[in-house]
């Protein structure tokens, strides 16, 4: 009876040394926890939201500006 050929034993891979990656010059993503903004859910009329979306890419910022101006006139 012929002997079966054995597969060679694989050696474990050497661990890869992690090098310090360069940090990007511009930070991306969500703001740090020092944010002065609060996430809220409000219901607005569809046509109002559509109008703001047509005015600017950052329509939520624009809505915030309008609300701030309104509140500022009333003592904020």
Backbone as XML, in Angstrom:
<?xml version="1.0"?>
<chain id="A" units="angstrom">
  <residue number="1" name="UNK">
    <atom name="N" x="0.847" y="-1.184" z="0.000"/>
    <atom name="CA" x="0.000" y="0.000" z="0.000"/>
    <atom name="C" x="0.886" y="1.239" z="0.000"/>
  </residue>
  <residue number="2" name="UNK">
    <atom name="N" x="0.601" y="2.204" z="-0.889"/>
    <atom name="CA" x="1.431" y="3.400" z="-1.030"/>
    <atom name="C" x="1.054" y="4.418" z="0.032"/>
  </residue>
  <residue number="3" name="UNK">
    <atom name="N" x="2.060" y="5.138" z="0.510"/>
    <atom name="CA" x="1.815" y="6.191" z="1.502"/>
    <atom name="C" x="1.335" y="7.445" z="0.799"/>
  </residue>
  <residue number="4" name="UNK">
    <atom name="N" x="0.399" y="8.139" z="1.458"/>
    <atom name="CA" x="-0.091" y="9.406" z="0.923"/>
    <atom name="C" x="0.933" y="10.487" z="1.220"/>
  </residue>
  <residue number="5" name="UNK">
    <atom name="N" x="1.103" y="11.398" z="0.265"/>
    <atom name="CA" x="2.038" y="12.515" z="0.455"/>
    <atom name="C" x="1.419" y="13.508" z="1.430"/>
  </residue>
  <residue number="6" name="UNK">
    <atom name="N" x="2.209" y="13.945" z="2.393"/>
    <atom name="CA" x="1.714" y="14.924" z="3.363"/>
    <atom name="C" x="1.926" y="16.328" z="2.841"/>
  </residue>
  <residue number="7" name="UNK">
    <atom name="N" x="0.958" y="17.190" z="3.190"/>
    <atom name="CA" x="1.093" y="18.589" z="2.824"/>
    <atom name="C" x="2.120" y="19.230" z="3.740"/>
  </residue>
  <residue number="8" name="UNK">
    <atom name="N" x="2.929" y="20.155" z="3.213"/>
    <atom name="CA" x="3.905" y="20.819" z="4.071"/>
    <atom name="C" x="3.193" y="21.667" z="5.131"/>
  </residue>
  <residue number="9" name="UNK">
    <atom name="N" x="3.785" y="21.729" z="6.301"/>
    <atom name="CA" x="3.216" y="22.507" z="7.397"/>
    <atom name="C" x="3.501" y="23.977" z="7.144"/>
  </residue>
  <residue number="10" name="UNK">
    <atom name="N" x="2.444" y="24.805" z="7.237"/>
    <atom name="CA" x="2.615" y="26.238" z="7.035"/>
    <atom name="C" x="3.079" y="26.876" z="8.323"/>
  </residue>
  <residue number="11" name="UNK">
    <atom name="N" x="3.993" y="27.800" z="8.183"/>
    <atom name="CA" x="4.446" y="28.563" z="9.347"/>
    <atom name="C" x="3.519" y="29.752" z="9.529"/>
  </residue>
  <residue number="12" name="UNK">
    <atom name="N" x="3.322" y="30.130" z="10.770"/>
    <atom name="CA" x="2.476" y="31.288" z="11.059"/>
    <atom name="C" x="3.127" y="32.544" z="10.490"/>
  </residue>
  <residue number="13" name="UNK">
    <atom name="N" x="2.312" y="33.414" z="9.961"/>
    <atom name="CA" x="2.815" y="34.670" z="9.392"/>
    <atom name="C" x="3.375" y="35.546" z="10.501"/>
  </residue>
  <residue number="14" name="UNK">
    <atom name="N" x="4.404" y="36.276" z="10.165"/>
    <atom name="CA" x="4.994" y="37.199" z="11.130"/>
    <atom name="C" x="4.038" y="38.358" z="11.343"/>
  </residue>
  <residue number="15" name="UNK">
    <atom name="N" x="3.904" y="38.827" z="12.588"/>
    <atom name="CA" x="3.023" y="39.975" z="12.815"/>
    <atom name="C" x="3.553" y="41.211" z="12.107"/>
  </residue>
  <residue number="16" name="UNK">
    <atom name="N" x="2.628" y="41.974" z="11.559"/>
    <atom name="CA" x="2.991" y="43.183" z="10.837"/>
    <atom name="C" x="3.180" y="44.308" z="11.845"/>
  </residue>
  <residue number="17" name="UNK">
    <atom name="N" x="4.300" y="44.997" z="11.718"/>
    <atom name="CA" x="4.551" y="46.123" z="12.607"/>
    <atom name="C" x="3.723" y="47.305" z="12.132"/>
  </residue>
  <residue number="18" name="UNK">
    <atom name="N" x="3.019" y="47.905" z="13.078"/>
    <atom name="CA" x="2.211" y="49.074" z="12.741"/>
    <atom name="C" x="3.078" y="50.313" z="12.866"/>
  </residue>
  <residue number="19" name="UNK">
    <atom name="N" x="3.074" y="51.088" z="11.810"/>
    <atom name="CA" x="3.833" y="52.336" z="11.839"/>
    <atom name="C" x="2.862" y="53.479" z="12.070"/>
  </residue>
  <residue number="20" name="UNK">
    <atom name="N" x="3.363" y="54.514" z="12.612"/>
    <atom name="CA" x="2.521" y="55.686" z="12.877"/>
    <atom name="C" x="2.062" y="56.278" z="11.549"/>
  </residue>
  <residue number="21" name="UNK">
    <atom name="N" x="0.768" y="56.252" z="11.333"/>
    <atom name="CA" x="0.214" y="56.801" z="10.097"/>
    <atom name="C" x="0.140" y="58.316" z="10.206"/>
  </residue>
  <residue number="22" name="UNK">
    <atom name="N" x="0.328" y="58.964" z="9.076"/>
    <atom name="CA" x="0.236" y="60.422" z="9.064"/>
    <atom name="C" x="-1.224" y="60.827" z="9.249"/>
  </residue>
  <residue number="23" name="UNK">
    <atom name="N" x="-1.450" y="61.797" z="10.092"/>
    <atom name="CA" x="-2.803" y="62.293" z="10.306"/>
    <atom name="C" x="-3.149" y="63.244" z="9.173"/>
  </residue>
  <residue number="24" name="UNK">
    <atom name="N" x="-4.392" y="63.184" z="8.709"/>
    <atom name="CA" x="-4.771" y="64.101" z="7.626"/>
    <atom name="C" x="-4.751" y="65.552" z="8.114"/>
  </residue>
  <residue number="25" name="UNK">
    <atom name="N" x="-4.438" y="66.431" z="7.196"/>
    <atom name="CA" x="-4.364" y="67.848" z="7.539"/>
    <atom name="C" x="-5.751" y="68.397" z="7.884"/>
  </residue>
  <residue number="26" name="UNK">
    <atom name="N" x="-6.785" y="67.822" z="7.285"/>
    <atom name="CA" x="-8.145" y="68.282" z="7.513"/>
    <atom name="C" x="-8.894" y="67.192" z="8.266"/>
  </residue>
  <residue number="27" name="UNK">
    <atom name="N" x="-9.519" y="67.563" z="9.365"/>
    <atom name="CA" x="-10.317" y="66.578" z="10.095"/>
    <atom name="C" x="-11.664" y="66.452" z="9.417"/>
  </residue>
  <residue number="28" name="UNK">
    <atom name="N" x="-12.111" y="65.235" z="9.264"/>
    <atom name="CA" x="-13.377" y="64.983" z="8.600"/>
    <atom name="C" x="-14.325" y="64.279" z="9.564"/>
  </residue>
  <residue number="29" name="UNK">
    <atom name="N" x="-15.595" y="64.293" z="9.225"/>
    <atom name="CA" x="-16.581" y="63.587" z="10.033"/>
    <atom name="C" x="-17.302" y="64.499" z="10.992"/>
  </residue>
  <residue number="30" name="UNK">
    <atom name="N" x="-17.971" y="63.882" z="11.929"/>
    <atom name="CA" x="-18.774" y="64.629" z="12.895"/>
    <atom name="C" x="-17.884" y="65.461" z="13.810"/>
  </residue>
  <residue number="31" name="UNK">
    <atom name="N" x="-18.441" y="66.554" z="14.282"/>
    <atom name="CA" x="-17.706" y="67.431" z="15.184"/>
    <atom name="C" x="-17.458" y="66.719" z="16.511"/>
  </residue>
  <residue number="32" name="UNK">
    <atom name="N" x="-16.446" y="67.167" z="17.221"/>
    <atom name="CA" x="-16.135" y="66.600" z="18.518"/>
    <atom name="C" x="-17.301" y="66.832" z="19.473"/>
  </residue>
  <residue number="33" name="UNK">
    <atom name="N" x="-17.247" y="66.205" z="20.613"/>
    <atom name="CA" x="-18.362" y="66.288" z="21.551"/>
    <atom name="C" x="-18.541" y="67.686" z="22.139"/>
  </residue>
  <residue number="34" name="UNK">
    <atom name="N" x="-17.687" y="68.611" z="21.799"/>
    <atom name="CA" x="-17.793" y="69.984" z="22.280"/>
    <atom name="C" x="-18.838" y="70.777" z="21.491"/>
  </residue>
  <residue number="35" name="UNK">
    <atom name="N" x="-19.574" y="70.095" z="20.635"/>
    <atom name="CA" x="-20.562" y="70.750" z="19.787"/>
    <atom name="C" x="-21.623" y="71.460" z="20.615"/>
  </residue>
  <residue number="36" name="UNK">
    <atom name="N" x="-22.021" y="72.619" z="20.133"/>
    <atom name="CA" x="-23.065" y="73.386" z="20.811"/>
    <atom name="C" x="-24.426" y="73.110" z="20.189"/>
  </residue>
  <residue number="37" name="UNK">
    <atom name="N" x="-24.481" y="72.160" z="19.272"/>
    <atom name="CA" x="-25.746" y="71.846" z="18.612"/>
    <atom name="C" x="-26.371" y="70.610" z="19.247"/>
  </residue>
  <residue number="38" name="UNK">
    <atom name="N" x="-27.682" y="70.548" z="19.138"/>
    <atom name="CA" x="-28.449" y="69.437" z="19.682"/>
    <atom name="C" x="-29.255" y="68.813" z="18.564"/>
  </residue>
  <residue number="39" name="UNK">
    <atom name="N" x="-29.221" y="67.515" z="18.482"/>
    <atom name="CA" x="-29.994" y="66.819" z="17.473"/>
    <atom name="C" x="-31.452" y="66.746" z="17.925"/>
  </residue>
  <residue number="40" name="UNK">
    <atom name="N" x="-32.355" y="67.188" z="17.045"/>
    <atom name="CA" x="-33.787" y="67.166" z="17.351"/>
    <atom name="C" x="-34.553" y="66.654" z="16.143"/>
  </residue>
  <residue number="41" name="UNK">
    <atom name="N" x="-35.762" y="66.241" z="16.382"/>
    <atom name="CA" x="-36.642" y="65.826" z="15.297"/>
    <atom name="C" x="-37.848" y="66.750" z="15.317"/>
  </residue>
  <residue number="42" name="UNK">
    <atom name="N" x="-38.081" y="67.416" z="14.191"/>
    <atom name="CA" x="-39.255" y="68.276" z="14.074"/>
    <atom name="C" x="-39.977" y="67.934" z="12.781"/>
  </residue>
  <residue number="43" name="UNK">
    <atom name="N" x="-41.248" y="68.210" z="12.749"/>
    <atom name="CA" x="-42.041" y="67.962" z="11.549"/>
    <atom name="C" x="-42.303" y="69.299" z="10.873"/>
  </residue>
  <residue number="44" name="UNK">
    <atom name="N" x="-41.874" y="69.399" z="9.626"/>
    <atom name="CA" x="-42.055" y="70.620" z="8.842"/>
    <atom name="C" x="-42.893" y="70.300" z="7.615"/>
  </residue>
  <residue number="45" name="UNK">
    <atom name="N" x="-43.554" y="71.310" z="7.102"/>
    <atom name="CA" x="-44.332" y="71.122" z="5.876"/>
    <atom name="C" x="-43.395" y="70.748" z="4.728"/>
  </residue>
  <residue number="46" name="UNK">
    <atom name="N" x="-43.862" y="69.858" z="3.883"/>
    <atom name="CA" x="-43.058" y="69.361" z="2.762"/>
    <atom name="C" x="-42.589" y="70.485" z="1.854"/>
  </residue>
  <residue number="47" name="UNK">
    <atom name="N" x="-43.471" y="71.432" z="1.563"/>
    <atom name="CA" x="-43.099" y="72.513" z="0.655"/>
    <atom name="C" x="-42.034" y="73.422" z="1.268"/>
  </residue>
  <residue number="48" name="UNK">
    <atom name="N" x="-42.056" y="73.585" z="2.580"/>
    <atom name="CA" x="-41.039" y="74.405" z="3.256"/>
    <atom name="C" x="-39.674" y="73.731" z="3.144"/>
  </residue>
  <residue number="49" name="UNK">
    <atom name="N" x="-39.620" y="72.438" z="3.422"/>
    <atom name="CA" x="-38.352" y="71.704" z="3.340"/>
    <atom name="C" x="-37.837" y="71.709" z="1.903"/>
  </residue>
  <residue number="50" name="UNK">
    <atom name="N" x="-38.740" y="71.503" z="0.947"/>
    <atom name="CA" x="-38.344" y="71.519" z="-0.470"/>
    <atom name="C" x="-37.748" y="72.863" z="-0.854"/>
  </residue>
  <residue number="51" name="UNK">
    <atom name="N" x="-38.352" y="73.947" z="-0.381"/>
    <atom name="CA" x="-37.852" y="75.283" z="-0.692"/>
    <atom name="C" x="-36.442" y="75.468" z="-0.139"/>
  </residue>
  <residue number="52" name="UNK">
    <atom name="N" x="-36.206" y="75.075" z="1.112"/>
    <atom name="CA" x="-34.873" y="75.216" z="1.699"/>
    <atom name="C" x="-33.846" y="74.347" z="0.964"/>
  </residue>
  <residue number="53" name="UNK">
    <atom name="N" x="-34.251" y="73.150" z="0.562"/>
    <atom name="CA" x="-33.330" y="72.266" z="-0.163"/>
    <atom name="C" x="-32.930" y="72.861" z="-1.510"/>
  </residue>
  <residue number="54" name="UNK">
    <atom name="N" x="-33.840" y="73.595" z="-2.149"/>
    <atom name="CA" x="-33.536" y="74.242" z="-3.428"/>
    <atom name="C" x="-32.602" y="75.433" z="-3.240"/>
  </residue>
  <residue number="55" name="UNK">
    <atom name="N" x="-32.648" y="76.060" z="-2.074"/>
    <atom name="CA" x="-31.849" y="77.260" z="-1.817"/>
    <atom name="C" x="-30.379" y="76.942" z="-1.556"/>
  </residue>
  <residue number="56" name="UNK">
    <atom name="N" x="-30.102" y="75.862" z="-0.840"/>
    <atom name="CA" x="-28.714" y="75.576" z="-0.447"/>
    <atom name="C" x="-28.522" y="74.089" z="-0.196"/>
  </residue>
  <residue number="57" name="UNK">
    <atom name="N" x="-27.274" y="73.628" z="-0.415"/>
    <atom name="CA" x="-26.942" y="72.233" z="-0.127"/>
    <atom name="C" x="-27.080" y="71.944" z="1.367"/>
  </residue>
  <residue number="58" name="UNK">
    <atom name="N" x="-26.676" y="72.903" z="2.179"/>
    <atom name="CA" x="-26.740" y="72.730" z="3.629"/>
    <atom name="C" x="-28.023" y="73.373" z="4.146"/>
  </residue>
  <residue number="59" name="UNK">
    <atom name="N" x="-29.136" y="72.790" z="3.746"/>
    <atom name="CA" x="-30.429" y="73.391" z="4.065"/>
    <atom name="C" x="-30.708" y="73.401" z="5.558"/>
  </residue>
  <residue number="60" name="UNK">
    <atom name="N" x="-30.196" y="72.423" z="6.304"/>
    <atom name="CA" x="-30.422" y="72.409" z="7.746"/>
    <atom name="C" x="-29.745" y="73.598" z="8.412"/>
  </residue>
  <residue number="61" name="UNK">
    <atom name="N" x="-28.576" y="73.969" z="7.918"/>
    <atom name="CA" x="-27.875" y="75.139" z="8.433"/>
    <atom name="C" x="-28.685" y="76.395" z="8.142"/>
  </residue>
  <residue number="62" name="UNK">
    <atom name="N" x="-29.272" y="76.457" z="6.961"/>
    <atom name="CA" x="-30.086" y="77.617" z="6.599"/>
    <atom name="C" x="-31.329" y="77.715" z="7.479"/>
  </residue>
  <residue number="63" name="UNK">
    <atom name="N" x="-31.966" y="76.582" z="7.741"/>
    <atom name="CA" x="-33.131" y="76.581" z="8.631"/>
    <atom name="C" x="-32.715" y="77.065" z="10.009"/>
  </residue>
  <residue number="64" name="UNK">
    <atom name="N" x="-31.543" y="76.632" z="10.478"/>
    <atom name="CA" x="-31.030" y="77.063" z="11.782"/>
    <atom name="C" x="-30.817" y="78.582" z="11.804"/>
  </residue>
  <residue number="65" name="UNK">
    <atom name="N" x="-30.272" y="79.131" z="10.713"/>
    <atom name="CA" x="-30.048" y="80.582" z="10.642"/>
    <atom name="C" x="-31.359" y="81.352" z="10.734"/>
  </residue>
  <residue number="66" name="UNK">
    <atom name="N" x="-32.386" y="80.858" z="10.026"/>
    <atom name="CA" x="-33.690" y="81.524" z="10.051"/>
    <atom name="C" x="-34.288" y="81.461" z="11.452"/>
  </residue>
  <residue number="67" name="UNK">
    <atom name="N" x="-34.215" y="80.307" z="12.089"/>
    <atom name="CA" x="-34.745" y="80.175" z="13.445"/>
    <atom name="C" x="-33.986" y="81.045" z="14.439"/>
  </residue>
  <residue number="68" name="UNK">
    <atom name="N" x="-32.669" y="81.135" z="14.274"/>
    <atom name="CA" x="-31.846" y="81.988" z="15.162"/>
    <atom name="C" x="-32.220" y="83.462" z="14.992"/>
  </residue>
  <residue number="69" name="UNK">
    <atom name="N" x="-32.408" y="83.899" z="13.746"/>
    <atom name="CA" x="-32.795" y="85.293" z="13.497"/>
    <atom name="C" x="-34.163" y="85.575" z="14.115"/>
  </residue>
  <residue number="70" name="UNK">
    <atom name="N" x="-35.081" y="84.645" z="13.957"/>
    <atom name="CA" x="-36.421" y="84.801" z="14.517"/>
    <atom name="C" x="-36.359" y="84.903" z="16.047"/>
  </residue>
  <residue number="71" name="UNK">
    <atom name="N" x="-35.604" y="83.976" z="16.658"/>
    <atom name="CA" x="-35.483" y="83.969" z="18.116"/>
    <atom name="C" x="-34.711" y="85.189" z="18.615"/>
  </residue>
  <residue number="72" name="UNK">
    <atom name="N" x="-33.753" y="85.668" z="17.831"/>
    <atom name="CA" x="-32.986" y="86.844" z="18.202"/>
    <atom name="C" x="-33.842" y="88.092" z="18.292"/>
  </residue>
  <residue number="73" name="UNK">
    <atom name="N" x="-34.824" y="88.173" z="17.429"/>
    <atom name="CA" x="-35.745" y="89.307" z="17.449"/>
    <atom name="C" x="-36.678" y="89.265" z="18.665"/>
  </residue>
  <residue number="74" name="UNK">
    <atom name="N" x="-36.737" y="88.108" z="19.280"/>
    <atom name="CA" x="-37.626" y="87.928" z="20.418"/>
    <atom name="C" x="-36.876" y="87.704" z="21.729"/>
  </residue>
  <residue number="75" name="UNK">
    <atom name="N" x="-35.601" y="88.103" z="21.744"/>
    <atom name="CA" x="-34.866" y="88.114" z="22.998"/>
    <atom name="C" x="-33.865" y="86.992" z="23.238"/>
  </residue>
  <residue number="76" name="UNK">
    <atom name="N" x="-33.533" y="86.196" z="22.244"/>
    <atom name="CA" x="-32.521" y="85.151" z="22.445"/>
    <atom name="C" x="-31.153" y="85.749" z="22.625"/>
  </residue>
</chain>
